[in-house]
Amino acid sequence: MSVELKRTCASADEARRLAAAVSVDDPLHVSVVAEGEALLVRVAAASAGSVRATLDDLLACLAAAEGAARAPGPSARRP
């Protein structure tokens, strides 16, 4: 079973940064690539449960990366 998700980002640079932030070490089962302003996520596994578990983990990491990207930099936090 396989699933492909596509998310449009604000810019190609944002898509590249998010793809790099959530890059995985198992390219046979998971692929995260930036194509222009799109972030493409592909997951393949033997069962729907495995695909779901992988997507849950990957989407949580993506949400954290997006939150970190929106956080103010160190100079903005100084009093």
C-alpha angles and dihedrals in degrees: 000000000000138000131196124198126188125197124183112222129201091254143358088253091056090049091051093048093049092047090052092047094056100033111145135217096225105069092167091068105021131040127180115180138162117229108181107302092343127096111207121199120188123183126181127182141149095256140031090240092057092048091049094049091048092048092048091055095042095048091049089054091047091051090051091049091050091050092049091050091055095046116105116259122249093268091054091055096056115108 
